[in-house]
């Protein structure tokens, strides 16, 4: 019971922090999501390299991720004239040069791990700026996050009750097809509710668009969770860290969001 209470409290704090970051303005958004990006990059680096401690290269990767996120934030929200690419390029140079002075027999693997942290964590988190301030709105981003939470809840509840057929047993033995479709149905119902009752807040998208948005979030949320499970399985660990009591690490919380951010950016560009 104590573990459940701790897990619930920790999860609520995380959810409230995300909601505050989105609804309380751009400054809160930048601070919270920059911090999540930095921590997520460090956790990812440790998983990929088998490290137990924060290192110079993982810190440098975190700086690179923050540069990518904040340069995009200022470009899209504050109409900065400086290209995010120009702000980010010094990190690329620094990371290459630093590796020359690291006495590692597998330096190429270290560079590959750093590149993975940027592509897998920093880039999708950076795309949240595009969703918020370019192709969509903060309210639609919040709706997407709510879809993720609804999908996770629905998948867990349905999978726990009637889950029999394994969805991806090689990577995640507990996930079931019944849970997946349960989460999908829950998310679609959420989209219908947003369309009918909350259009004034989230935006007047058609019912078809809301349904497609919910489906996209549900599918890529599941894939996002599986991708991180693959990384953790290869690393031989259960959680990305223990920073969140009862939940693991930040990467364990944002894993679904990473693929959803990429997919929904494409989705809103297309519509």
C-alpha positions as CSV (number, residue, x, y, z in Angstrom):
1,X,0.0,0.0,0.0
2,X,2.8,2.4,0.9
3,X,4.5,1.7,-2.5
4,X,1.2,2.4,-4.3
5,X,0.8,5.7,-2.4
6,X,4.3,6.8,-3.2
7,X,3.9,5.9,-6.9
8,X,0.6,7.7,-7.1
9,X,1.9,10.9,-5.4
10,X,5.0,10.9,-7.6
11,X,2.9,10.5,-10.7
12,X,0.5,13.3,-9.7
13,X,3.5,15.6,-9.1
14,X,4.8,14.9,-12.6
15,X,1.4,15.3,-14.3
16,X,0.8,18.6,-12.4
17,X,4.2,19.9,-13.4
18,X,3.6,19.2,-17.0
19,X,0.2,20.8,-16.9
20,X,1.6,23.9,-15.2
21,X,4.4,24.1,-17.8
22,X,1.9,24.3,-20.6
23,X,-0.9,26.4,-19.1
24,X,1.2,28.9,-17.2
25,X,3.0,30.5,-20.2
26,X,6.1,30.2,-22.2
27,X,8.6,30.8,-19.3
28,X,7.3,27.8,-17.4
29,X,7.2,25.8,-20.6
30,X,10.8,26.5,-21.3
31,X,12.1,25.9,-17.8
32,X,10.3,22.6,-17.3
33,X,10.8,21.0,-20.7
34,X,14.5,22.1,-20.8
35,X,15.0,20.4,-17.5
36,X,13.2,17.2,-18.7
37,X,15.3,17.3,-21.9
38,X,18.6,17.5,-20.0
39,X,17.7,14.7,-17.5
40,X,16.3,12.5,-20.3
41,X,19.5,12.9,-22.3
42,X,21.7,12.0,-19.3
43,X,19.6,8.9,-18.5
44,X,19.7,7.8,-22.1
45,X,23.5,8.2,-22.3
46,X,23.9,6.1,-19.2
47,X,21.6,3.4,-20.6
48,X,23.5,3.3,-23.9
49,X,27.0,3.3,-22.4
50,X,26.3,1.1,-19.3
51,X,27.5,3.9,-17.1
52,X,26.5,4.4,-13.5
53,X,27.5,8.0,-13.1
54,X,27.1,11.3,-14.8
55,X,30.2,11.9,-17.0
56,X,31.7,14.8,-18.9
57,X,30.3,13.4,-22.2
58,X,26.8,12.9,-20.8
59,X,26.9,16.5,-19.4
60,X,28.0,17.7,-22.8
61,X,25.2,15.8,-24.5
62,X,22.8,17.4,-22.0
63,X,24.1,20.8,-22.9
64,X,23.7,20.0,-26.6
65,X,20.1,18.9,-26.0
66,X,19.3,22.1,-24.0
67,X,20.9,24.2,-26.8
68,X,18.7,22.5,-29.4
69,X,15.5,22.9,-27.3
70,X,16.1,26.5,-26.2
71,X,17.3,27.7,-29.6
72,X,14.0,26.3,-31.1
73,X,12.0,27.9,-28.3
74,X,13.4,31.3,-28.9
75,X,13.1,30.9,-32.7
76,X,9.4,29.9,-32.6
77,X,8.1,31.6,-29.5
78,X,10.2,34.8,-29.4
79,X,10.8,35.2,-33.2
80,X,14.5,35.1,-32.8
81,X,16.4,35.7,-36.0
82,X,19.1,33.3,-35.1
83,X,18.7,29.8,-36.7
84,X,18.5,27.0,-34.1
85,X,21.0,25.1,-36.3
86,X,23.7,27.8,-35.8
87,X,23.2,27.6,-32.0
88,X,23.4,23.8,-32.0
89,X,26.4,23.4,-34.3
90,X,29.0,24.3,-31.6
91,X,27.9,21.3,-29.6
92,X,28.5,19.0,-32.6
93,X,32.1,20.4,-32.9
94,X,32.8,20.2,-29.2
95,X,31.5,16.6,-28.9
96,X,33.7,15.4,-31.7
97,X,36.8,17.2,-30.4
98,X,36.3,16.1,-26.8
99,X,36.2,12.4,-27.9
100,X,39.7,12.8,-29.2
101,X,41.0,13.4,-25.7
102,X,39.0,10.6,-24.1
103,X,41.2,7.5,-23.7
104,X,38.5,5.0,-24.7
105,X,39.1,1.9,-26.9
106,X,35.6,2.2,-28.3
107,X,35.4,5.9,-29.0
108,X,33.2,5.4,-32.0
109,X,30.6,3.7,-29.9
110,X,30.7,6.6,-27.4
111,X,30.1,9.0,-30.3
112,X,27.2,6.9,-31.6
113,X,25.7,6.9,-28.1
114,X,25.9,10.7,-28.0
115,X,24.3,10.9,-31.4
116,X,21.5,8.6,-30.2
117,X,20.7,10.8,-27.2
118,X,20.3,13.8,-29.5
119,X,18.1,12.0,-32.1
120,X,16.1,9.9,-29.6
121,X,15.6,12.5,-26.8
122,X,16.6,16.0,-27.6
123,X,15.1,16.3,-31.1
124,X,11.6,15.0,-30.2
125,X,11.6,17.3,-27.1
126,X,12.6,20.2,-29.3
127,X,9.7,19.5,-31.6
128,X,7.4,20.3,-28.7
129,X,8.2,24.0,-29.5
130,X,7.0,23.4,-33.1
131,X,3.8,21.9,-31.8
132,X,3.2,24.7,-29.3
133,X,4.1,27.7,-31.3
134,X,4.0,26.8,-35.0
135,X,1.8,24.0,-36.4
136,X,-0.5,23.6,-33.4
137,X,-1.1,25.3,-30.0
138,X,-0.2,24.7,-26.3
139,X,-3.8,23.5,-25.8
140,X,-3.5,20.9,-28.5
141,X,-0.1,19.7,-27.1
142,X,-1.8,19.4,-23.7
143,X,-4.6,17.4,-25.4
144,X,-1.9,15.0,-26.8
145,X,-0.4,14.5,-23.4
146,X,-3.8,13.8,-22.0
147,X,-4.3,11.2,-24.7
148,X,-1.1,9.5,-23.7
149,X,-2.2,9.4,-20.1
150,X,-5.7,8.1,-21.1
151,X,-4.1,5.5,-23.4
152,X,-1.8,4.3,-20.7
153,X,-4.6,4.0,-18.1
154,X,-6.9,2.3,-20.5
155,X,-4.2,-0.2,-21.7
156,X,-3.3,-1.0,-18.1
157,X,-6.8,-1.5,-16.9
158,X,-8.0,-3.6,-19.9
159,X,-4.7,-5.5,-20.1
160,X,-4.8,-6.4,-16.4
161,X,-8.3,-7.7,-16.6
162,X,-8.5,-9.6,-19.9
163,X,-5.0,-9.4,-21.4
164,X,-4.2,-12.8,-23.0
165,X,-2.4,-12.3,-26.3
166,X,1.1,-10.8,-26.1
167,X,1.7,-7.6,-28.1
168,X,5.5,-7.7,-28.2
169,X,6.7,-10.5,-25.9
170,X,10.3,-10.2,-27.1
171,X,10.6,-6.7,-25.7
172,X,7.7,-6.2,-23.2
173,X,6.2,-9.5,-22.0
174,X,3.4,-7.8,-20.0
175,X,1.8,-5.8,-22.9
176,X,-1.1,-7.4,-24.6
177,X,-3.2,-6.8,-27.7
178,X,-6.3,-6.5,-25.5
179,X,-4.5,-3.7,-23.5
180,X,-3.4,-2.0,-26.7
181,X,-7.0,-1.9,-28.1
182,X,-8.3,-0.9,-24.7
183,X,-6.0,2.1,-24.6
184,X,-6.9,3.0,-28.2
185,X,-10.6,3.0,-27.4
186,X,-10.1,5.1,-24.3
187,X,-8.1,7.6,-26.3
188,X,-10.7,7.8,-29.1
189,X,-13.5,8.4,-26.5
190,X,-11.3,11.2,-25.1
191,X,-11.0,12.7,-28.5
192,X,-14.8,12.6,-28.9
193,X,-15.3,14.3,-25.5
194,X,-12.8,17.0,-26.4
195,X,-14.6,17.6,-29.7
196,X,-18.1,17.8,-28.2
197,X,-17.5,19.4,-24.8
198,X,-14.2,21.2,-24.8
199,X,-13.9,22.7,-28.3
200,X,-13.8,26.2,-26.9
201,X,-10.6,25.4,-25.0
202,X,-8.7,22.9,-27.1
203,X,-9.8,24.2,-30.5
204,X,-12.5,23.6,-33.0
205,X,-11.1,20.6,-34.8
206,X,-13.5,18.3,-36.6
207,X,-14.5,15.0,-35.0
208,X,-12.6,13.2,-37.6
209,X,-9.4,15.1,-36.9
210,X,-9.8,14.6,-33.2
211,X,-10.3,10.9,-33.7
212,X,-7.2,10.7,-36.0
213,X,-5.2,12.6,-33.5
214,X,-6.2,10.2,-30.7
215,X,-5.4,7.2,-32.8
216,X,-2.0,8.6,-33.8
217,X,-1.1,9.3,-30.2
218,X,-2.3,5.9,-29.0
219,X,-0.3,4.0,-31.6
220,X,3.0,6.0,-31.3
221,X,2.7,6.2,-27.6
222,X,2.7,2.4,-27.5
223,X,5.7,2.2,-29.9
224,X,7.5,4.9,-27.9
225,X,7.2,2.8,-24.8
226,X,8.4,-0.3,-26.6
227,X,11.5,1.6,-28.0
228,X,12.6,2.5,-24.5
229,X,11.9,-1.0,-23.3
230,X,14.2,-2.3,-26.0
231,X,16.9,0.0,-24.9
232,X,16.5,-0.9,-21.2
233,X,16.4,-4.6,-22.0
234,X,19.6,-4.4,-24.0
235,X,21.1,-2.4,-21.1
236,X,19.9,-5.0,-18.6
237,X,18.0,-2.6,-16.3
238,X,14.4,-2.1,-15.3
239,X,14.3,1.7,-15.0
240,X,16.3,4.5,-16.6
241,X,17.0,5.9,-13.1
242,X,15.4,6.2,-9.7
243,X,14.8,9.9,-9.8
244,X,11.0,9.5,-9.5
245,X,9.9,7.3,-6.6
246,X,7.8,4.4,-7.8
247,X,8.2,5.3,-11.5
248,X,11.9,5.1,-12.3
249,X,13.5,7.9,-14.3
250,X,12.4,10.8,-16.4
251,X,13.0,8.8,-19.6
252,X,10.5,6.2,-18.3
253,X,7.9,9.0,-18.1
254,X,8.6,10.7,-21.4
255,X,9.3,7.6,-23.5
256,X,5.8,7.6,-25.1
257,X,6.0,11.4,-25.7
258,X,9.2,11.1,-27.7
259,X,7.7,9.3,-30.6
260,X,4.3,11.0,-30.2
261,X,6.0,14.4,-30.6
262,X,7.6,13.4,-33.9
263,X,4.4,11.8,-35.3
264,X,2.0,14.5,-34.2
265,X,4.3,17.2,-35.6
266,X,4.0,15.5,-39.0
267,X,0.3,15.0,-38.4
268,X,-0.4,18.7,-37.8
269,X,1.8,19.8,-40.7
270,X,-0.3,17.5,-43.0
271,X,-3.7,18.8,-41.9
